[in-house]
Amino acid sequence: MPALKLFKFIPLFFYAFFFILALPAQAGEESLLRLATTTSTEHSGLLQHLLPAFERDTGIRVHTIAVGTGKALRMGRDGDVDVVLVHAPAAEQAFVKAGYGIERHDVMYNDFILVGPTEDPASVKKSQSASDALARIANNAHIFISRGDDSGTNKKELKLWRDAAIKPMGNWYREAGQGMGKVLQMAGELSSYTLTDRGTWLAYRSKSPLQLVYQGDPALFNPYGIIAVNPARFPDINHAGAQALINWITSPPGQRLIGNYTIGGTQSFTPSANSGQFALGHEPASQAH
Amino acid sequence: MDSLNNATFEALQLLASGDSGLWNIIGISFKVSTTAILIATPPSLLLAFLLAYGDFPGRRLLISVFSTLLSIPAVVVGLTLYLMLSRQGPLGDLKLLFTQSAMVIGQIVLCVPILVAMCHSALQAADRRAWETARTLGAGPVRAVLTVMHEVRFGLFAALLAAYGRIIAEVGASMMLGGNILNATRNIPTAIALETSKGEFSQGIALGIVLLILAFILNGLLHYFQGKGRFAT
């Protein structure tokens, strides 16, 4: 009776149904925290350095979703994550102001830098300021790769062009729509300039044909903030877990771990939770609009 | 060429050394895709059978719809389901976004059109008399359906493999619905995308090799069964 053979598979199908029914319960457990963060914290390796310690200290498991800052904030707004760790102060302020998040806490900072081909065809190394550096690239019409993905780095880059009173347009300005790592690879392949955060650059430096061509302008300051998603909007999100992560990452042990994370011997992030010096609205004057 | 060789060599080392992160990713891929195909198959088979043997209004339209859905991009499936599963969406209360269940659902949606379209054409090609004979010999409808399916089992099997091949190698929907979370929703294709963007090419290639080996085994199985089919009939 050949047709009977098919019956043998029926238990398998039942197994599959029970499996999918069991999954949501597993995902909704109390000790699971969803963190939306930027590709720079993930790709630089910082989170793999921090989160195991947090999980050990608190017993809370963290699921990290690494996307651009724009998307991360959107996920927070929609209640799809419990906490966001991002780097776009203006957007973060708007996020809190609109009631999507509770309060922004300083976590750490590093800076943005310009990288480009070793021979530096646009003489960016001689720049006096970030605006000057961008002007040199634009005037030379040398290829510049933009993230083009509404990430924190992308927002910063667009602001820098605005501050330099340049409209980046033309064949030399290319929007990749990709993460930082991918953009660094593209810039390397195309021997072009791009803006990157220092953490990701340190992680990629050894594999990249590019080199650092400009740094140091206060306008390139890159602060990271952590915000718990507002539990008033989504009562069943893991707010306790979010608060635990915020407390931990801004506590002396968490800050120490951030401070001693090095890539190739170089510190990549500077902890800033307790300094107050870099709190929102107290950024270096040259960053004002 | 040099870097490709190096990356491939490192990849083989990673696989051989039993790197737990790597094998974890492979496990998640198989778990999710196998669950999806097991859930999707029974209703698809039933629907395909109804489309092949039934006679109801809208039958031809349904066939066209499923053939059209064959070419739906995975990211569109991902985006649509994302909006539905997000907390702001109609199914938000289920809290499925960024879980393996969400990935399973995405892959079900992706493989059902393949299963229906391919099973339908296999069943259509079956000799109608198998159905009639089975019924005349006193088989109930369920038994008769199973008899017909057994007649065209090789075509159905091919449909299953094609569908499995699509979902296990699919990156767009898994990335959007799963969120590429380490040890939870990071499967082979999303891991390849991530490792590539991180410049860790050897990890990417190692995972690519696993996918290729899997495709090879699946094809081998298909040929084995088809070969048997040829001799048996």
Interface residues (C-beta under 8 A of the other chain):
Chain A: P2 A3 L4 K5 L6 F7 L12 F13 Y15 A16 F17 F19 I20 L23 P24 A27 G28 R34 T39 H43 H63 T64 I65 A66 D78 G79 D80 V81 Q178 G179 G181 K182 L184 Q185 A203 Y204 K207 F234 D236
Chain B: T34 T35 L38 I39 T41 P42 S86 R87 Q88 G92 L94 K95 L96 L97 F98 T99 Q100 S101 V104 R143 L146 T147 M149 H150 G179 N180 I181 L182 A184 T196 S197 K198 G199
